[in-house]
């Protein structure tokens, strides 16, 4: 009896098992659940420094990680795309609809991320045809292996077929923890990255994509739609 009591006490005192490897790196769902989530609303996060694309699907009021994919190639290093021909891959908050799907792309399959968005336009940034695509080659795009692109494209396309009207894509230079922000504090892009960090933090906490607006040329995260700002100053990020 003494040994049994001791064993029970040890079990009770064990720490709770975390569902994530860290606050910023969630664990993917099981393969069985992964298949069940096909057709659910989806959300994408991209991290340049980690060369990672994360695909999420909605389950019971929150977005769960379907899979993390290694990015095969991107160009231009950290920082936002500013002009056509600078070979930079974009950073920021983008939204796409079915018009952005390119099943017959010359780079296998492709998803146009919708650059430039409202923020990019407010800064005078230029460029077009910035994609997530296959073929593992990139000049300003996020290139994946064809097998990875098959899976990503299938989840996005099926979500649209099941009624999702737009898919949000959040693109970050790195996982925007305080430690990483401090590590990059001397970058010329730090002020821009501080605009992105609240979106990263919101999703990490709530497992829901952030509501993103652009006011006076700045990203604003989760500002209520019933804002005191004039309507002309507030717009959800959108694509053309």
N, C-alpha and C positions, 0 to 999 in steps of 0.2 A: 504493500500500500504506500509505503514511504517513497519508493521509486516512482510509482505512478503519479503521486502528488507532485513530486519534483519535476517530472516530465511535463505535466499539465501546466505548472507554473512557468516553465521555460517557454512553452508554446504561447501562453497568454502574453508573456513579456516580449515576444518577438516584435520588432518594428513592422509597421505596415509596409507592404510591398508597393513601391511606386509604379505607376503605370507608364512612366517615362524614364529614359536614361538620364535626363536632366530636365530642367524647366523648359529648355528650348529645343529638346530633341525627343519628340514623342515616339512611342513604339507603334509599329504598324499593326493593323488588325490581322487576325488569322486568315489563312488562305480561304477557308470556308466562308467567313464573313466578307472577305474581299469580293467574292463572286456575288454575294447577295447585295452588295452596295452598288453594283453596276446598274446605272439608271438613276441613282440618287443624285441630288445636286452636288456639284463639285467645286473645289477651290484649289488654287495653285499658289505655292510660294517658291521663289527661286533665291538661292544664296550664291553669289558669285565666288567669294573667297573659298567657300566649302565645296564649290562645284557641284551643287546639289539642287535638284528640283523635287519638291514634295507635292504629291497629289493627295488631296483630302476629299472625302465624301461625307455627306450629312447622314447622321444616324441619331434619332431620338433627340433632336434639338441641339446637337453639337457636331462639329466636323472632326472626323476621325482619320488618321493617317492611313491611306491605302498602301502607299509605297514611297520610298525615297529612291530617286534615280540619280546616278552619277551623270553629270553633264559631260558630254564627250568633248565639246569645244565651245568657247566663246572668245571674243576679242576685245582688246582695248583696255583691259585691266579694270580697276575699281573706278567708280564715278559715273555720273549720268551721261547719256548721249546728248550732245549739244548741236551738232551740225552734220549734215549729210557728207559722207566721205571721211569722217573722223575714225571710222572702224570701231566705234564704241558700241557695246551692247547696253541697252537701256536699263535704268533703274527707276522705280516709282510704282504707282498704283494704276493698273489698267483693267478695263472691262471689255469683254468680247461677246459677240453673239454669233449666230450661225453663219453670217456673212464672212466671218474671219477664218472659217475652216477651209483648208485647201487640200482636199484628198488627192489631187492629181499634181501636187507640187513637183518641180524638177528635183527637189531635195526630198524625195520620197513622199511623205505626208507633212503638212505644215499647219500651224496655228498662228495667224497674224496677231500679235499682241496689242495692236491698236495704237502704236506710236505714230504721231505725237498725240498725247491726250491734252486736256484743258491746261494742265500745269505746264507741259512742254511748250504749248503754243504761247502761253503768257510770258515765257522766257525767251521767245523767239527761236526755239530749237527747231531743227529741220531734219528730215529723214523720212524714209518710207520702206515698206516691205520688211519690217523687223519681225522675225518669226521665232517660234519654237519649231524645229523641224528635224528630220532625219538626215541620213547621209554623213553625219559626223564631220561636216565642214562648216566653218562659220566666218563671215565677215560682218560682224555686228549682230548676229543672231545667236540663239541658244541651240546648239546642235546636239542631238541625241543619237544613239544607235537606232537603227530601223526597228529593232525589236521593242525597244523602250517606247519609241514614237508610236508604234502600233497600239500599245496598251494605253498610253496617255490620250491619244486621239480617240480611241474607242470609248473611254470613260466620258470624255467631254462631249462627243457626238451623241452618245446615248442619253446623257443628262439633258441635252437640248431636245432630243426626241421625246423625252418624258415630261417636258414642260418647263425646264429651267430657261428663263429668258436671257440671262447674261451670266457669264462666268468671270469672277474676279481673279486677277493675277497680280500678286504683290512681288516685286523684285527688289531685293535688298543687296547691298554690297557684301554683307556678312551677317551672321546672327547678331542681332543688335542688342546684346547684353551690355550692361554697364561696363564690364571689363573690356569688351571689344571696342566700345565707344571711347574709353580712355586710351586704349592702345592706338586708336586712329585720331586722337584729339588734335594732332598737328596737321592733319590733312586739310588742303584747301577746300575740300567738299564737306567738312564737318557740319557746317550750318545747314546744308541740304539734308544731310543724314539725320540731323536732329528732327527734321520734319517727318522723316520716315519712321523713326523709332517708336512713336506712340501707336502706329498701326501694328507694328510687330508685337509690342507689349499687349495691345488689346486682344489680339488673336491668341497669344500665349496664355492669357488669363481666362478668356471667355470661350475659346474654341469656336468663335464665329468671325467671319470676315469683317473687318472694320468698315464703317460707313465713311467714305472719303469725299471731301469737298475741296474746292479751290476758291479761296477768297483773297483778293488783292495779290494774286501771284504766289500764294503760299498754300501748301497742303494743310487742310484742317481735318482732324480725325474725330468722327463721332459727334459732330456738332448737330444739335437737333434741327430737324427741318423747319420747325416753327422758330426761326431765328429772328432776332431784331434787326439783322442786317438786311438791306434792300435785296429783293430777289435777284437783281442783276449782279450782285456781288457774290452770290452763292450758286454753285452748280456742282452736281455730282460729276465725278470724272466720267467722261464718255468718250467714245471713239467714233470715227467716221468710217 
